[in-house]
Amino acid sequence: MYLPPFRYVAPRTLDEAIALLREHGDDAKVLAGGQSLLPLMMLGLARPGVLVDVNGIPGLDRIEADGDAVRVGALVRHRAVETDPRLRAACPVLADAAPLIGNIRVRHRGTVGGSLAHADPAAEVPLVATALGATVEVRGAGGARDIPVHEFFRGYLETALGPAEVVTALRLPARGPRMGYGLAELVRRSGDFATVSACAVLGLDGGGRCTHAAVAIGGVGPSALRMRGAERLLIGQLPGDRTLDDAADAVRAEVAPESDVHASADYRRAMARVMARRALGAAVARAGGESRAAGPGAVRS
Ligand SMILES: Cc1cc2nc3c(=O)[nH]c(=O)nc-3n(C[C@H](O)[C@H](O)[C@H](O)COP(=O)(O)OP(=O)(O)OC[C@H]3O[C@@H](n4cnc5c(N)ncnc54)[C@H](O)[C@@H]3O)c2cc1C
C-alpha cells in the first residue's frame, strides 16, 4: 500500500499552523503521530492534499499537574502518558489506559490530541476523558476555546472541531481523596481496538457512600457514552456487590449498540454489563470501599 501524493508543511508556531489550515480548508489535515491518519490515507479513505505537521510546534508536548487539574498537551505521546510519574500520581486512570492502546510502536508515535481529534468510539483516551468529564482545549483563528468532552464528541469519527481548529490540550480533574477508578475492556487480540470497554470513577464519603459516580462505555455507540441511569443508582449508596450488580444491569439496559462484523448487538450489550461490573468493582476497591481487591490498573480480556 502506498500513500497518495500530498504536500507536506511543517509550521513552527500554532498561528502558522492555523493560517495554513485556513488557507487550504478541507484539503488540509493536521498530522500528529500519523497512527490513524496515515493508515486511512493508505487505504484510500482519506485524501488530503496538504498535511500540516504540528510536531515541530513547541509547547504542545507538556504535561502540567497542579492540585486540581492535569493538563496534557496535544502532542504528548501515549507512551509518555504511560510513564510520566506526575501524570500517574495526578490521574492514574489515564496512565493505566495508555498501555491498552495498540502496541509499543503505536504508543511511541500516537498522541493524546490525535486520539481526541480522530474520535474513534473504541479508543481509550476519549473513554477516560468522557468518564472524567474532561475539557478539550482548542485554538483556531478566532482564538482559544474550551470544549467539554461531552460536547466535543459529536458522532463516529466526528468532533466539534472547526475547520481550522487545532486541539492544544486535554484538561482532566486530578484524583481527589477517596476517589477510585476501574478500567476493563474486551479485545479479540492483544493490540486490537477494544470491542467493548468500560471506565468507572467513584468517589466515596467518610461513611463509604458514593458521592460521585461516572461510568463510561466505549464500543457501544458512535462515541464513548456516560451511563446516567447506572450513575443515579450508585449515588448515595454503599457500593456493595448488590449495588454494583444493579448498576451493571442498568448499563446493559441503557446501551443500544448495533451489530457489526466484530460482534452482534446482543453480545456487545452483554459485554458492556460485564466490563462495567469489573470496572466498578475495581473503582470501589481503589476508593477504599467494601468491594474486593482492585487488582491491576486495567483489566483486559
Ligand atoms: C496498529 C494500530 C493499533 C491501534 N490501536 C489502538 C487502540 O487500541 N486504541 C486506541 O485508542 N488507538 C489505537 N490506535 C490509534 C492510535 O491511538 C493513534 O495514535 C490515535 O488514534 C491518533 O493519534 P495520532 O497522533 O497518531 O493522530 P494522527 O493519525 O496524526 O491524526 C488523526 C486525526 O486527528 C487529526 N489530528 C491529530 N492531531 C490533531 C490536533 N492536535 N488537532 C486537530 N486535529 C488533529 C488529524 O488531522 C487526523 O484527522 C492504533 C493505531 C494503529 C496503527
The ligand as a Tripos MOL2 file, in Angstrom:
@<TRIPOS>MOLECULE
LIG
   53    58     1     0     0
SMALL
NO_CHARGES

@<TRIPOS>ATOM
      1 C1         -1.8970   -0.9120   14.7280 C.3       1 LIG1
      2 C2         -2.6250    0.1880   15.4560 C.ar      1 LIG1
      3 C3         -3.3460   -0.1310   16.5970 C.ar      1 LIG1
      4 C4         -4.0270    0.8700   17.2870 C.ar      1 LIG1
      5 N1         -4.7230    0.5280   18.4070 N.ar      1 LIG1
      6 C5         -5.3460    1.4860   19.1210 C.ar      1 LIG1
      7 C6         -6.0450    1.1600   20.3070 C.ar      1 LIG1
      8 O1         -6.1250    0.0090   20.7420 O.2       1 LIG1
      9 N2         -6.6580    2.1730   20.9640 N.ar      1 LIG1
     10 C7         -6.5980    3.4870   20.5350 C.ar      1 LIG1
     11 O2         -7.1640    4.3580   21.1740 O.2       1 LIG1
     12 N3         -5.9480    3.8020   19.4130 N.ar      1 LIG1
     13 C8         -5.3080    2.8570   18.7080 C.ar      1 LIG1
     14 N4         -4.6460    3.2040   17.5640 N.ar      1 LIG1
     15 C9         -4.6570    4.6240   17.1140 C.3       1 LIG1
     16 C10        -3.6390    5.4470   17.8980 C.3       1 LIG1
     17 O3         -4.0400    5.6020   19.2200 O.3       1 LIG1
     18 C11        -3.4750    6.8360   17.3110 C.3       1 LIG1
     19 O4         -2.3530    7.3420   17.9210 O.3       1 LIG1
     20 C12        -4.5570    7.8590   17.5220 C.3       1 LIG1
     21 O5         -5.8100    7.3900   17.1900 O.3       1 LIG1
     22 C13        -4.3330    9.0970   16.6610 C.3       1 LIG1
     23 O6         -3.2650    9.7960   17.1440 O.3       1 LIG1
     24 P1         -2.1520   10.3220   16.1700 P.3       1 LIG1
     25 O7         -1.3500   11.2900   16.9600 O.co2     1 LIG1
     26 O8         -1.4450    9.2020   15.5620 O.co2     1 LIG1
     27 O9         -3.0200   11.1550   15.1210 O.3       1 LIG1
     28 P2         -2.9000   11.2700   13.5440 P.3       1 LIG1
     29 O10        -3.0000    9.9270   12.9240 O.co2     1 LIG1
     30 O11        -1.7520   12.1210   13.1680 O.co2     1 LIG1
     31 O12        -4.2430   12.0830   13.2520 O.3       1 LIG1
     32 C14        -5.5160   11.5000   13.4440 C.3       1 LIG1
     33 C15        -6.5890   12.5200   13.1070 C.3       1 LIG1
     34 O13        -6.5980   13.5680   14.0810 O.3       1 LIG1
     35 C16        -6.2790   14.8320   13.4680 C.3       1 LIG1
     36 N5         -5.3940   15.4900   14.4350 N.ar      1 LIG1
     37 C17        -4.2860   14.9660   15.0100 C.ar      1 LIG1
     38 N6         -3.8010   15.8150   15.9330 N.ar      1 LIG1
     39 C18        -4.6140   16.8940   15.9290 C.ar      1 LIG1
     40 C19        -4.6360   18.1050   16.6770 C.ar      1 LIG1
     41 N7         -3.7360   18.3980   17.6340 N.pl3     1 LIG1
     42 N8         -5.6310   18.9970   16.4010 N.ar      1 LIG1
     43 C20        -6.5670   18.7460   15.4480 C.ar      1 LIG1
     44 N9         -6.5900   17.6000   14.7260 N.ar      1 LIG1
     45 C21        -5.6250   16.6950   14.9670 C.ar      1 LIG1
     46 C22        -5.6280   14.5050   12.1500 C.3       1 LIG1
     47 O14        -5.8220   15.5320   11.2090 O.3       1 LIG1
     48 C23        -6.3740   13.2310   11.7660 C.3       1 LIG1
     49 O15        -7.6320   13.5530   11.2400 O.3       1 LIG1
     50 C24        -3.9710    2.2260   16.8300 C.ar      1 LIG1
     51 C25        -3.2410    2.5490   15.6820 C.ar      1 LIG1
     52 C26        -2.5730    1.5400   14.9940 C.ar      1 LIG1
     53 C27        -1.7950    1.8970   13.7570 C.3       1 LIG1
@<TRIPOS>BOND
     1     1     2 1
     2     2     3 ar
     3     2    52 ar
     4     3     4 ar
     5     4     5 ar
     6     4    50 ar
     7     5     6 ar
     8     6     7 ar
     9     6    13 1
    10     7     8 2
    11     7     9 ar
    12     9    10 ar
    13    10    11 2
    14    10    12 ar
    15    12    13 ar
    16    13    14 ar
    17    14    15 1
    18    14    50 ar
    19    15    16 1
    20    16    17 1
    21    16    18 1
    22    18    19 1
    23    18    20 1
    24    20    21 1
    25    20    22 1
    26    22    23 1
    27    23    24 1
    28    24    25 2
    29    24    26 1
    30    24    27 1
    31    27    28 1
    32    28    29 2
    33    28    30 1
    34    28    31 1
    35    31    32 1
    36    32    33 1
    37    33    34 1
    38    33    48 1
    39    34    35 1
    40    35    36 1
    41    35    46 1
    42    36    37 ar
    43    36    45 ar
    44    37    38 ar
    45    38    39 ar
    46    39    40 ar
    47    39    45 ar
    48    40    41 1
    49    40    42 ar
    50    42    43 ar
    51    43    44 ar
    52    44    45 ar
    53    46    47 1
    54    46    48 1
    55    48    49 1
    56    50    51 ar
    57    51    52 ar
    58    52    53 1
@<TRIPOS>SUBSTRUCTURE
     1 LIG1         1 GROUP 0 **** ****
